[in-house]
Amino acid sequence: MAEVKVPELAESITEGTIASWLKQKGDRVEKGENILELETDKVNVEVISEEAGVITELKAEEGDTVEVGQVIAIVEDNGEAGGSSEEQSEDASKEEEGASKESEKSSEKKEETSKDDSKESAEEESSDDGERIVATPSARRMAREKGIDLSDINASDPRGLVRSQDVDNHDKQPEKAEAPKKQEQPQKQASGKPEKPVVREKMSRRRQTIAKRLLEVSQNTAMLTTFNEVDMTNLMELRKRKKDEFQERHDGTRLGFMSFFTKASVAALRKYPAVNAEIDGEDLVMKQFYDIGVAVSTDEGLVVPVVRDCDRKTFAEIESDIVDMAKKAQNKKLGLDDMTGGSFTITNGGVFGSLMSTPIINGTQAAILGMHTIQKRPVAIDDENMENRPMMYIALSYDHRIIDGKEAVGFLKTIKDLIENPEDLLLEG
């Protein structure tokens, strides 16, 4: 027999939420095979079985919060597959037997009651049958034993699945808890205003963590934002001339704008090292490396994988790393190492059409660069001439405790100058 435990995840992560079981009770697993997906604050982690055998017991359900080191499943090497189906059949037969007995009792009561009472009972039964309740067999069995209507139970699972612990929690609730509901009802009816439809969903662990971290940053930093605008004409012309040759030379890797802004950020960080620093207690930590986080949007929220050693990488290597990280993020394959240790972050709201924004600093970093959509605007070329040029607003949100306004403005001006003169950027790279 082997115990499947929640593995060590990272120094700052002590628990996770079971997103989905990839194997069920009675399924056979091989050594090293994934059996469940665990959602943590930062990434989703697939947990493997250390031994080959049959899963004989699942000690936690989907949606449960589990701690590092907790036993969540049992695998036996001599177990028999298919046990879950037999137990489900047994549970189903017990439910049918219980339902049959309840039906007999219900019919006896109907015979003893008056016609009016029989009519009322039939209406209530019809109403109950019209509502579809999804519950585990153990929850149904417990509800029958306690005499609790499943429709009265508030499911903790966001999908509405009623579990045994939900039945147990409902049974432990004091009767006084119903009083406020009864008091609110007349007030709503008296107002004459119908209730507005809402959909209530439990926040995912990832979304809760994002909300918590962003709030911490806004409360614990003196964050300001400075803006500038970049004329993208020269860079767009250079990219147009070189993109086909670049893609052919680098095995299909496309030449985008992100590699230019990443390289420009590295040059600006070298010139203004305070932007590449962070506060640790009473110390100012000046980072001598250039690991740039690139914000990526996923269905579950924004994640920031890190491109390592951008000062040592070519434009093609940076572009390739960004594409790989984005694919891993979309497929929920990012590891903890992919998400930690960044020194500076770039976020591109322009891909969604954002004209201007004030990005929030990522974690303990000192600053974040925000790129925005490219839009043609009239620009004064000299005292007499104006032209429509492709312009981009850029923003630098920074921690004023570390970075002075002069440094922030100078940093952003360096980005602007290098992007508007991409040949200089190539020399810098």
C-alpha positions as CSV (number, residue, x, y, z in Angstrom):
1,M,0.0,0.0,0.0
2,A,1.3,3.5,-0.9
3,E,0.0,6.8,0.3
4,V,-0.3,9.7,-2.2
5,K,0.6,12.9,-0.4
6,V,0.5,16.6,-1.4
7,P,4.2,17.2,-2.5
8,E,6.4,20.1,-1.4
9,L,5.5,23.0,-3.7
10,A,7.5,26.1,-2.9
11,E,8.8,27.8,0.2
12,S,5.8,30.2,0.3
13,I,3.1,27.7,-0.7
14,T,1.7,25.5,2.0
15,E,-1.6,24.4,0.6
16,G,-3.6,24.0,-2.6
17,T,-7.0,23.2,-4.0
18,I,-7.8,20.0,-5.8
19,A,-8.8,21.2,-9.2
20,S,-9.7,17.8,-10.7
21,W,-9.0,14.1,-10.2
22,L,-7.5,12.6,-13.3
23,K,-8.0,9.1,-11.9
24,Q,-10.9,7.8,-9.8
25,K,-11.3,5.2,-7.2
26,G,-10.8,1.7,-8.7
27,D,-8.7,3.0,-11.6
28,R,-5.3,1.4,-12.2
29,V,-2.3,3.8,-12.2
30,E,1.4,3.3,-13.2
31,K,4.4,4.6,-11.3
32,G,4.9,8.3,-12.2
33,E,1.4,8.7,-13.7
34,N,-0.5,11.9,-13.0
35,I,-3.6,11.2,-10.8
36,L,-4.8,14.7,-10.0
37,E,-4.3,18.4,-10.8
38,L,-3.7,20.7,-7.8
39,E,-4.3,24.4,-8.1
40,T,-2.0,26.6,-6.0
41,D,-1.7,30.4,-5.6
42,K,0.6,30.6,-8.6
43,V,0.4,27.6,-10.9
44,N,-1.4,24.3,-11.4
45,V,0.6,21.3,-10.4
46,E,0.0,17.7,-11.4
47,V,0.5,15.2,-8.6
48,I,1.9,11.7,-9.5
49,S,1.6,8.3,-8.0
50,E,4.9,7.0,-6.6
51,E,3.8,3.4,-7.0
52,A,1.9,1.3,-9.5
53,G,-1.4,-0.2,-8.5
54,V,-5.1,0.5,-8.0
55,I,-6.5,3.5,-6.3
56,T,-8.5,2.1,-3.4
57,E,-9.4,5.3,-1.6
58,L,-9.7,9.0,-2.3
59,K,-9.4,11.0,0.9
60,A,-10.4,14.4,-0.6
61,E,-12.8,15.6,-3.2
62,E,-12.5,18.2,-6.0
63,G,-12.7,21.7,-4.5
64,D,-11.2,20.6,-1.2
65,T,-8.2,22.6,0.2
66,V,-5.3,20.3,1.1
67,E,-2.0,21.0,2.9
68,V,1.5,20.0,1.9
69,G,2.2,16.4,3.2
70,Q,-1.5,15.5,3.6
71,V,-2.5,12.1,2.4
72,I,-5.1,12.4,-0.3
73,A,-5.3,8.9,-1.8
74,I,-4.3,5.3,-1.2
75,V,-2.8,3.1,-3.9
76,E,-2.5,-0.7,-3.4
77,D,-0.4,-2.9,-5.7
78,N,-2.7,-5.9,-5.3
79,G,-6.0,-3.9,-5.5
80,E,-8.7,-4.8,-8.0
81,A,-9.7,-2.3,-10.6
82,G,-13.4,-1.3,-11.0
83,G,-14.1,-1.1,-7.3
84,S,-15.7,2.3,-7.7
85,S,-18.3,1.0,-10.1
86,E,-19.4,-1.7,-7.8
87,E,-19.7,0.7,-4.9
88,Q,-21.6,3.1,-7.0
89,S,-24.0,0.3,-8.0
90,E,-24.4,-0.6,-4.3
91,D,-25.0,3.0,-3.4
92,A,-27.5,3.3,-6.2
93,S,-29.4,0.1,-5.1
94,K,-29.5,1.5,-1.5
95,E,-30.9,4.8,-2.8
96,E,-33.6,3.0,-4.7
97,E,-34.4,0.9,-1.7
98,G,-34.6,4.0,0.5
99,A,-36.6,5.9,-2.1
100,S,-39.1,2.9,-2.3
101,K,-39.5,2.9,1.5
102,E,-40.0,6.7,1.6
103,S,-42.6,6.3,-1.2
104,E,-44.5,3.7,0.8
105,K,-44.5,5.9,3.9
106,S,-45.6,8.9,1.8
107,S,-48.5,6.9,0.4
108,E,-49.6,5.8,3.8
109,K,-49.6,9.4,5.1
110,K,-51.6,10.5,2.1
111,E,-54.4,8.0,2.9
112,E,-54.6,9.3,6.5
113,T,-54.7,13.0,5.6
114,S,-57.7,15.1,4.3
115,K,-58.2,15.8,0.6
116,D,-56.9,19.4,1.1
117,D,-53.8,18.1,2.8
118,S,-53.3,15.5,0.0
119,K,-53.5,18.2,-2.6
120,E,-50.9,20.4,-0.9
121,S,-48.6,17.4,-0.4
122,A,-48.9,16.5,-4.1
123,E,-48.0,20.1,-5.1
124,E,-44.9,20.2,-2.9
125,E,-43.8,16.9,-4.3
126,S,-44.2,18.2,-7.8
127,S,-42.2,21.2,-7.0
128,D,-39.4,19.2,-5.4
129,D,-39.2,16.9,-8.4
130,G,-38.9,19.8,-10.7
131,E,-35.6,20.9,-9.2
132,R,-32.5,19.0,-10.2
133,I,-30.2,18.3,-7.2
134,V,-26.7,17.0,-7.9
135,A,-25.2,15.3,-4.9
136,T,-22.7,12.5,-4.0
137,P,-24.1,9.2,-2.9
138,S,-22.7,9.7,0.6
139,A,-24.4,13.1,0.8
140,R,-27.8,11.6,-0.3
141,R,-27.5,8.8,2.3
142,M,-26.6,11.2,5.1
143,A,-29.4,13.6,4.2
144,R,-31.9,10.7,4.3
145,E,-30.7,9.6,7.7
146,K,-30.9,13.1,9.1
147,G,-34.2,13.9,7.4
148,I,-32.8,16.9,5.5
149,D,-34.1,18.0,2.1
150,L,-31.2,18.3,-0.3
151,S,-32.7,21.4,-1.8
152,D,-32.3,23.2,1.5
153,I,-28.5,22.6,1.6
154,N,-26.0,25.3,0.5
155,A,-23.3,23.5,-1.6
156,S,-19.8,24.8,-1.0
157,D,-18.8,23.6,-4.5
158,P,-19.2,26.4,-7.1
159,R,-20.8,23.9,-9.5
160,G,-23.6,23.1,-7.0
161,L,-22.5,19.6,-6.1
162,V,-23.7,18.7,-2.6
163,R,-21.1,16.8,-0.6
164,S,-21.4,15.0,2.8
165,Q,-19.6,17.8,4.6
166,D,-22.3,20.2,3.3
167,V,-25.0,18.0,4.8
168,D,-23.1,17.9,8.1
169,N,-22.6,21.6,8.1
170,H,-26.2,22.2,7.4
171,D,-27.2,20.0,10.3
172,K,-24.9,21.9,12.7
173,Q,-26.4,25.3,11.9
174,P,-28.4,26.8,14.7
175,E,-32.1,27.3,14.0
176,K,-31.7,31.0,14.8
177,A,-29.8,31.3,11.5
178,E,-33.1,31.2,9.6
179,A,-34.5,34.1,11.5
180,P,-32.8,36.9,9.5
181,K,-34.1,35.3,6.2
182,K,-37.7,35.3,7.5
183,Q,-37.3,39.0,8.5
184,E,-35.9,40.1,5.2
185,Q,-38.7,38.5,3.2
186,P,-41.5,40.9,4.2
187,Q,-39.2,43.9,3.6
188,K,-38.4,42.8,0.1
189,Q,-42.1,42.2,-0.7
190,A,-43.1,45.5,0.9
191,S,-40.8,47.5,-1.3
192,G,-42.6,46.2,-4.3
193,K,-39.3,46.0,-6.2
194,P,-38.5,42.6,-7.7
195,E,-35.1,41.1,-6.9
196,K,-32.5,41.5,-9.7
197,P,-31.0,38.3,-11.1
198,V,-27.4,37.6,-10.0
199,V,-24.9,34.7,-10.4
200,R,-22.8,33.9,-7.4
201,E,-19.6,32.0,-8.0
202,K,-16.8,31.1,-5.6
203,M,-13.5,32.8,-6.5
204,S,-10.8,30.4,-7.6
205,R,-7.7,30.2,-5.5
206,R,-5.8,31.9,-8.3
207,R,-8.2,34.9,-8.4
208,Q,-8.2,35.2,-4.6
209,T,-4.4,35.3,-4.6
210,I,-4.3,37.9,-7.4
211,A,-6.8,40.1,-5.5
212,K,-4.8,39.7,-2.2
213,R,-1.4,40.5,-3.8
214,L,-2.6,43.5,-5.7
215,L,-4.2,44.9,-2.6
216,E,-1.0,44.3,-0.7
217,V,1.0,46.2,-3.3
218,S,-1.3,49.2,-3.3
219,Q,-1.2,49.4,0.5
220,N,2.5,48.7,1.0
221,T,4.1,50.8,-1.7
222,A,4.2,54.5,-2.5
223,M,3.2,53.9,-6.1
224,L,3.3,56.6,-8.8
225,T,3.0,56.5,-12.6
226,T,4.8,58.6,-15.2
227,F,4.0,58.6,-18.9
228,N,5.6,59.3,-22.2
229,E,4.8,58.5,-25.8
230,V,6.9,56.7,-28.5
231,D,7.0,57.3,-32.2
232,M,6.9,53.7,-33.6
233,T,7.7,54.7,-37.2
234,N,11.3,53.6,-37.4
235,L,10.8,50.4,-35.4
236,M,7.8,49.4,-37.6
237,E,9.8,50.0,-40.7
238,L,12.8,48.1,-39.5
239,R,10.5,45.2,-38.5
240,K,8.8,45.2,-41.9
241,R,12.1,45.1,-43.7
242,K,13.7,42.3,-41.5
243,K,10.8,40.1,-40.3
244,D,10.9,37.6,-43.2
245,E,14.6,37.2,-43.1
246,F,14.5,37.0,-39.3
247,Q,11.8,34.3,-39.3
248,E,13.7,32.3,-41.9
249,R,17.0,32.5,-40.1
250,H,15.6,31.6,-36.7
251,D,13.4,28.6,-37.5
252,G,10.1,30.3,-37.7
253,T,10.5,32.6,-34.8
254,R,8.7,35.9,-35.5
255,L,10.2,39.3,-34.9
256,G,7.8,41.1,-32.6
257,F,7.9,44.3,-30.5
258,M,8.4,42.6,-27.2
259,S,12.0,41.7,-27.8
260,F,12.8,45.4,-28.6
261,F,11.1,46.7,-25.4
262,T,12.8,43.9,-23.4
263,K,16.2,44.9,-24.7
264,A,15.4,48.6,-24.2
265,S,14.4,47.8,-20.6
266,V,17.6,46.1,-19.9
267,A,19.6,49.1,-21.2
268,A,17.5,51.4,-19.1
269,L,17.9,49.2,-16.0
270,R,21.6,49.4,-16.4
271,K,21.5,53.2,-16.6
272,Y,19.1,53.5,-13.6
273,P,19.9,50.6,-11.3
274,A,17.4,51.7,-8.6
275,V,14.6,50.6,-11.0
276,N,16.0,47.1,-10.7
277,A,16.0,47.1,-6.9
278,E,13.7,46.1,-4.1
279,I,13.3,46.8,-0.3
280,D,14.1,44.0,2.1
281,G,13.4,45.2,5.6
282,E,15.7,48.2,6.1
283,D,18.0,47.1,3.2
284,L,17.9,48.1,-0.4
285,V,18.7,45.1,-2.6
286,M,20.3,46.2,-5.9
287,K,19.9,43.3,-8.4
288,Q,22.8,42.6,-10.8
289,F,20.7,40.4,-13.1
290,Y,18.0,41.1,-15.7
291,D,15.2,38.5,-15.4
292,I,12.2,40.2,-17.0
293,G,8.7,39.2,-16.3
294,V,6.2,39.3,-19.2
295,A,2.6,39.5,-18.2
296,V,0.4,37.0,-20.0
297,S,-3.4,36.9,-19.9
298,T,-5.2,33.5,-19.2
299,D,-8.7,32.5,-18.6
300,E,-8.0,32.4,-14.8
301,G,-6.3,35.8,-14.7
302,L,-3.0,37.4,-15.3
303,V,0.2,35.5,-14.8
304,V,3.8,36.7,-15.1
305,P,6.3,34.1,-16.3
306,V,9.9,35.3,-16.3
307,V,12.4,35.4,-19.2
308,R,15.8,34.8,-17.6
309,D,19.1,36.6,-18.4
310,C,17.7,38.9,-21.0
311,D,21.0,40.8,-21.1
312,R,22.7,37.8,-22.5
313,K,20.0,36.6,-24.9
314,T,19.5,37.6,-28.6
315,F,16.3,39.1,-29.9
316,A,15.4,35.7,-31.3
317,E,15.9,33.9,-28.0
318,I,13.8,36.4,-26.2
319,E,11.0,36.1,-28.7
320,S,11.1,32.3,-28.6
321,D,11.1,32.3,-24.8
322,I,8.1,34.6,-24.7
323,V,6.1,32.5,-27.1
324,D,6.9,29.3,-25.1
325,M,5.9,30.9,-21.8
326,A,2.6,32.1,-23.3
327,K,1.8,28.6,-24.6
328,K,2.6,27.1,-21.2
329,A,0.5,29.7,-19.5
330,Q,-2.5,29.0,-21.7
331,N,-2.1,25.2,-21.2
332,K,-1.6,25.5,-17.4
333,K,1.9,24.0,-17.7
334,L,3.8,26.8,-16.0
335,G,6.0,25.6,-13.2
336,L,6.9,27.5,-10.0
337,D,10.4,28.2,-11.3
338,D,8.8,29.9,-14.4
339,M,7.0,32.4,-12.1
340,T,9.5,33.4,-9.5
341,G,12.6,35.6,-9.2
342,G,11.8,38.3,-11.8
343,S,13.5,41.7,-11.3
344,F,11.3,43.9,-13.6
345,T,8.0,43.4,-15.4
346,I,6.6,44.5,-18.8
347,T,2.8,44.3,-19.4
348,N,1.2,45.0,-22.8
349,G,-2.3,46.2,-22.5
350,G,-2.2,47.4,-26.1
351,V,-3.0,43.9,-27.3
352,F,-6.5,44.4,-25.9
353,G,-6.8,47.9,-27.3
354,S,-5.8,49.9,-24.1
355,L,-4.8,53.4,-25.0
356,M,-3.4,54.3,-21.6
357,S,-3.3,52.7,-18.1
358,T,-1.5,52.7,-14.8
359,P,-0.1,49.2,-14.3
360,I,0.3,47.9,-10.7
361,I,3.8,46.9,-9.6
362,N,4.4,43.1,-9.5
363,G,5.2,41.8,-6.0
364,T,8.2,43.3,-4.4
365,Q,9.7,44.7,-7.6
366,A,10.3,48.5,-7.8
367,A,8.6,49.2,-11.1
368,I,6.6,47.9,-14.1
369,L,6.5,49.1,-17.7
370,G,3.2,49.4,-19.4
371,M,2.9,49.2,-23.2
372,H,-0.3,50.3,-25.0
373,T,-2.0,50.2,-28.4
374,I,-0.4,51.8,-31.4
375,Q,-2.5,54.6,-32.8
376,K,-1.9,57.1,-35.5
377,R,-1.9,60.6,-34.3
378,P,-0.8,64.0,-35.8
379,V,2.7,64.8,-34.8
380,A,4.6,68.1,-35.3
381,I,7.7,67.3,-37.4
382,D,9.0,70.9,-37.3
383,D,7.6,74.4,-37.0
384,E,5.7,74.1,-40.3
385,N,5.0,70.4,-40.9
386,M,2.8,67.8,-39.3
387,E,2.5,64.1,-40.1
388,N,0.3,61.2,-38.9
389,R,2.6,58.9,-37.0
390,P,2.0,55.5,-35.3
391,M,2.3,56.5,-31.6
392,M,2.3,54.5,-28.4
393,Y,1.8,55.7,-24.9
394,I,4.1,54.0,-22.4
395,A,3.8,54.1,-18.6
396,L,6.1,53.4,-15.8
397,S,4.6,52.7,-12.4
398,Y,7.2,52.8,-9.7
399,D,7.7,52.7,-5.9
400,H,8.6,56.2,-4.9
401,R,10.3,54.9,-1.7
402,I,13.0,53.5,-4.0
403,I,12.9,55.5,-7.2
404,D,12.9,59.3,-7.4
405,G,10.8,61.1,-10.0
406,K,13.9,62.2,-11.9
407,E,15.1,58.6,-12.2
408,A,11.6,57.4,-13.3
409,V,11.3,60.0,-16.0
410,G,14.9,59.4,-17.2
411,F,14.2,55.6,-17.3
412,L,11.1,56.1,-19.5
413,K,12.9,58.7,-21.7
414,T,15.7,56.1,-22.3
415,I,13.1,53.5,-23.4
416,K,11.6,56.1,-25.8
417,D,14.9,57.1,-27.3
418,L,16.0,53.5,-27.9
419,I,12.7,52.4,-29.5
420,E,12.6,55.5,-31.7
421,N,16.2,54.7,-32.8
422,P,16.2,50.9,-33.1
423,E,19.7,50.8,-34.6
424,D,21.1,52.1,-31.3
425,L,19.1,49.4,-29.6
426,L,20.7,46.7,-31.7
427,L,24.1,48.1,-30.7
428,E,23.1,48.0,-27.1
429,G,22.0,44.4,-27.5
